[in-house]
Amino acid sequence: MIDRRITQGTRGEAGQRYHERMWTMIATCKKQNRSLFSFLQESIAAKLARQPAPSLLG
């Protein structure tokens, strides 16, 4: 909600999905006391190495 007020929302479905995923990652990493930056680094490294993405479930 705060994001929508500050950024005036998104203009399309792709932007909406991006924001939903980012806010989910932010909230989950915060609950797990995990670094969002580290998680994003691991995700990008896995993608570049054609490996499975790291999980946020554990």
KAZI-V222041 format. One record per backbone hydrogen bond with DSSP energy under -1.0 kcal/mol. CO is the residue of the C=O (numbers start at 1). NH is the residue of the N-H. E is the energy in kcal/mol with one decimal. If there is no record, write none. Layout:
BEGIN
co:CO nh:NH e:E
co:CO nh:NH e:E
END
This chain:
BEGIN
co:1 nh:5 e:-2.0
co:2 nh:6 e:-2.4
co:3 nh:7 e:-3.0
co:4 nh:8 e:-1.4
co:12 nh:16 e:-1.9
co:13 nh:17 e:-2.8
co:14 nh:18 e:-2.2
co:15 nh:19 e:-2.4
co:16 nh:20 e:-2.5
co:17 nh:21 e:-2.4
co:18 nh:22 e:-2.6
co:19 nh:23 e:-2.7
co:20 nh:24 e:-1.9
co:21 nh:25 e:-2.5
co:22 nh:26 e:-2.7
co:23 nh:27 e:-2.4
co:24 nh:28 e:-2.6
co:25 nh:29 e:-2.7
co:26 nh:30 e:-2.1
co:27 nh:31 e:-2.3
co:28 nh:32 e:-2.0
co:29 nh:34 e:-3.2
co:30 nh:33 e:-1.2
co:35 nh:39 e:-2.2
co:36 nh:40 e:-2.7
co:37 nh:41 e:-2.4
co:38 nh:42 e:-2.7
co:39 nh:43 e:-2.4
co:40 nh:44 e:-2.5
co:41 nh:45 e:-2.6
co:42 nh:46 e:-2.4
co:43 nh:47 e:-2.2
co:44 nh:48 e:-2.6
co:45 nh:49 e:-1.8
co:46 nh:51 e:-3.2
co:47 nh:50 e:-1.2
END
